[in-house]
Amino acid sequence: MSEAISPLATPFPAIPAIAGVTLRVARAGYKDWGRCDLTYAELAQGTAVAGVFTRNVCCSSEVELGRQNVAQGSARALVVNAGNSNAFTGYRGREAVEQIMVQVADHLGCAKEEVFVSSTGVIGVPLPKDKARAGVEAALKADPCDWQMAAQTIGTTDTFAKGACVSVQLGASRCTLGAIIKGSGMIAPDMATMLGYIFTDAAVSPEFLQECLSAANRRTFSCITVDSDTSTSDTVLAFATGKAGNDVLTGFDSPGADAFTAALEDICRQLAHLVVRDGEGAQKFIAVSVSGAVSDESARKVGLSIANSPLVKTAIAGEDANWGRVVMAVGKAGEPADRDRLSIGFGGTWAALNGQPVPDYDEAPVTKHLKGQDISIEVDLGMGQGMATVWTCDLTHGYISINADYRS
């Protein structure tokens, strides 16, 4: 974790204990840092699991095995390593992951496919098997820890621990969703953000949990970007222990299914926003709202084109109301758009309407808005009913400094 905290940081929330989840941390020593770098979550028997993973074709063995094993639907443990992504490491990297899976499975007396592993950090260095074994052994013997410690342990260039909590009433049962996430750079998910884990005591079938997570992902994690780079390790996993005692949710017809899906999307959105608020070098949180597109997916793609534009992001960093850069980003998105129908605004003030600058446009309220930390950009394409919101941060000298020195 970085010592300089993002100005957009938020306090870590109070997340209660979730029945069926036990958290522990340990120091494996993957990097030369004096802190814990391995988080271990032990899960009750019968825990359902769902996941979404990176579409980066140079993904890690952790992602390959996770994608393969999530299909069997059950989980007993999660191990997250920080400091070494174990990506682009061939058979040696895969052996290290399988060693962790077997070690934990032997301890719990479960199938190794029920042990999920994630790693984050430098690419191209095999995860040291001796350190991994010792780190896991230490974690298995460690005292339980709280959510904030678990979140701090999985961070790399993160400047603050990130967590979220939501509760939902399912029949007579009050259920809790608690989550932690890490991510600060290499964020342009093509499915999810870097490493995020959601835990709930609700009873949910694996198939329905997967359906809910995939749907929530499309409107949250897949709508954020820091730097347009999709990580080799991106993973979001959801675990449902079933300890709350509610009737098992098996589909949208199940009583309480709507409430649960809304709660899951809520917590995913909170996590996604936290990653953007910790974007490397970020000083401003930016929401790009696109309406009037031919479809929601088209609106999302236009929004990401704006959010990924270095020219737009640096203009916001410089508090410059240069709406011409937004015009450019809309036009390069490759989505249906009409120059003469396009409207652009900042903070609720329209700068251009229907392809023309607003007569007597007063830039003063826009300039005032851009001096704040929470920035909004509004775009109306005037083409249809599609809409979407994506979230990003500004691009500052801090991003260059962090990534120029990342391995040193």
Secondary structure, DSSP 8 states (H G I E B T S, - for coil): --SS--TT----------TTEEEEEE---SSS-SS--EEEEEEEEEEEEEEEE---TT--HHHHHHHHHGGG-EEEEEEEEEEE---S-HHHHHHHHHHHHHHHHHHHTS-GGGEEEEEEEETTS---HHHHHHHHHHHHHS----HHHHHHHT-SS-SS-EEEEEEEEETTEEEEEEEEEE-SSS---SSS-SEEEEEE-S-B-HHHHHHHHHHHHHHTGGGB-SSS---SS-EEEEEE--TT----B-STTSTTHHHHHHHHHHHHHHHHHHHHHT-TT---EEEEEEEEESSHHHHHHHHHHHHT-HHHHHHHHTT---THHHHHHHHTS-S---GGG-EEEETTEEEEETTEE-TT---HHHHHHHTSSEEEEEEE-SSSSEEEEEEEE---HHHHHHHHTTT-
